[in-house]
Amino acid sequence: MKMKYQGDYKGAWKAKLMIKDNLYKVVSFNSLSRARLWAMREAKKLVADSYLTFDDVSVKIDERKIIGYEISSEELLKNSERVA
């Protein structure tokens, strides 16, 4: 059986599921509410299916920072140096 991907490809929010301060799973989502719902569901599953307690499981949800810029070729040539 193929596992279905649960998140949104390149979403704006990144949820990190941690077990005893070790990274277990990272999934990205388009909204904070979807990330929170996924985190609660995964934490409940982990606690129910194993010897873990809620103190062992934590989730960190961060906003994904995408940094980029555009520059025209004319601007690039104007601000560059010729290398021989």
HELIX and SHEET records of a PDB file:
HELIX    1   1 LEU A   32  ASP A   49  1                                  18    
HELIX    2   2 SER A   73  LYS A   78  1                                   6    
SHEET    1   A 3 ASN A  22  PHE A  29  0                                        
SHEET    2   A 3 TRP A  13  ILE A  19 -1                                        
SHEET    3   A 3 VAL A  57  GLU A  63 -1                                        
END                                                                             
